[in-house]
Amino acid sequence: MMNEVLNIVYRKDTDDDQWVIPEVIDQDMYCIKSRLAPIEPVAQSYVIDCGAHIGAFSIMCAKYLKNVDVISFEPNPDSFWYLNENAKIFGKIKALNKAVSITNGTLNLYSPDQSEWSGRWTSIPNSNDFLSVESVGLFPFINALDRDVFILKLDIEGYEEFLIEASKEEDLKKIHTIIIETHTDNFNHQKLKDYGYSLLFNPDISAARQFVYSKN
């Protein structure tokens, strides 16, 4: 189905139209327009969207940030189809059908328990069906880029805590802002603070699980 206002391609009666589009786009949950656009660097940079789903966050960055190119990772083949279609519509988005991990390789993604959460496959093992997907070592990928990263968004169904825990300070040297959606209470916020990041704000929607950090 297509959203008539913004031409977004999405799945009807799933988290796409029940949560993702209303929160990320209609309510600008991550404050792209109000908080992040005003501090966007003048020099060209990247936005890296990990767990891009159908591309709602990527679209907001492509529409409202002037000096960025967006690289969007989405390993779920079904969600990736929608992400890729939206990337064609909105431009400035390079969609990659891959997971992000600590190193290059493969990851098993396990299906969600509820059918309406069609895009929420996770690398955390459960008793459901799984598929194996190609994974990219995130920090080597970022450090090989030709420009800095204005925003790194991590919404990867629990794996974000493993990535940050495995990171070294030099892995984050090119990253200005980190947006994290946590899925457990085990995320190591202190590690980001030790690396020179401070909490910029918590989005009003799901403030207990959403964190926007900026480098001092």
N, C-alpha and C positions, 0 to 999 in steps of 0.2 A: 504494500500500500504506500501511497505517497502523501506526505503532508502538503496540503494545498498552499499554505502560507510560505514555507521555506523550501519547498521542493525536496524535502528529505525523504529518502526511500527507507522504509522500516517495516517491521512485522506487526500486523494488527493484533491487539489483545494479548500482548506480551509485555515484558518490562520495557520494551522499546517505547511504546506510547503511554504506558501507565506511569512510568517513573523517569526514564532517561530523557526523553524530549522535554517533558514539563519542567524537570529540575535543571538539567544542564543548559538547555537553550532558553526556554520561556522565562525561567527565573534567574538565569545566568548564575548558577550555583557557585561557580569558581571565580566569580567577579572579574571575568576577562575584561569587560568594558569599563568597570568602575575602579578596579584596583590594580590590575596588571597592565592594561594598555598604557596608563600614564607613566609606568616605570620601564617600559620596553626600551632596550638599548637602541641607539641610533644606528649602529652598525648592523648589517645583516646577520641573523643568527637562526638557530633551529628551535623548533618545539618537537620533543620526542614524546609521543603518546603511546604508552605501553598498556595494553588491555583496552584498545581503542573501541571495541564493540562495533557499533554501526557508524561511529565517527562523529558523535555529537560534540565532544570536546574539541576534536580536530577542526570541525567546521567553525566553531566559535573562534578559535585562534586564527584560522584562515580568513575569516570575515573581518575581525576587529583588531588584529595586530598587523601593522604595516610592513614590518621589516623581517618577517620570518618565513621560512619554509617548514612545513610540517611533515614529519616522518611518523607513520602510524603503524604499530605492530598489533595484529590480531590473529591468533592462531586458530580459532574456531572457524572452519571453512564456511559454515552457514553465515555467521556474523560477518566474516570477511567479504562475502559477496555483496552485502549491503554497504559495508565500508567502502569497497572499491567503486561501487556505483555512485556513492556520495562524493568520493574523491574526484570522479569524472565531472560531476555537476559543479562542484565548488572550486576546484583548482587549488594549487599551492599545497596539495596533500599527496604524498607518496605512500601508498598502502602496501604493506608487506604481510604476507600470510605466514607469519612466524611468531613463535613465542620468544620472550627474552629470558635469559638465564645467566648464570655466572660464567659459563663457558659455552662455546659452540657445541652442538650435539642434538639430542632429541629429548623431548619430555613427553610423558603420558598425561593427557588431559582427561579428567573424569566428568561425566555428565552430571548436571544438577538434579536435585531431588524433585523439583517442581517444574512442570512443563512450561509454565508461563515465564520462568527464568531461562529463556531459551539460549541466551548468550553467556550464561554464567558458568562455563566449564572451569574446572580448577585443577591445578597440579597437585593438590593435597589429596592423597588416596582416599577413596570411599568404595562402597560395594557396587557402584554403578558401572555401566559400560565406560570404556575409555578409548581414546584414539591417540596414536603417537604422532607428534608434530616436530618439525624442525625448530631448533632453538638457536638464538644468537647470543653470544656473550655481550651483554649490554655495555659494560664499561669499556672494553676494548673497541667496540663499535663506535661509541661516542668519542673516545680519544683519537680515533682515526679520522674524524670529521674535519673538514677544512674551516669550520667556524665554531664559535662557542654555542652553547645551548642556553637559550633564555629560560625555557621551562622543560623540565622532565616530569611527566605525570605517570605515576605508578598506581594502577588499579588492577592488580593481577591475582585477585582472589586468594590472598594469603601468602603468596610467594614474595611479596615486597619485603617482608621482614628478613627473609633469607638473603636477598640481594644486598640490602643495606648492611646486614651483619657481616657479610663476606667482603664488603667494600673496604678500600683503603682511602686515605685522604686524597691521594693523587688521582684516584678514580673519578673524583667529583670536581676536579680543578676547573673544568670548563663549564660547569653547570651553575647558573645563577639562582634559579628558583626550582624547588622540588615540591610537587603536589602529590600527596600520598593519601590513599584511602586504605585504612587498616582494616583487617578482618578478624584480628584477635587482640588480646590485651598485652601481647608479648613484644610489640614493636619497640625497638631501642631508640627512643627519641634523643636520649643523651648523646648517642654517637653522632648524630647530625649536629648537635650543639657543639660537640668537641671539634668538629670539622669546620666550625665557623658559621654555621647557619643559626638563624633565630626564627621563632614562629612569627610569621607576618600576620596571619589571621586564621581563624577557623570559619569555614563557610557556615552560614546560618542553618542551612539544611544539613542534617546529619553531622552536627559540629563535633560530636564525640568520636567520630570515625574519620573525619576529613581534616587534613592539616596542610597548610601552605607555608613552606619554609623559604626564606630568602637569605642569601649569603651576606654577611656583614661587610 
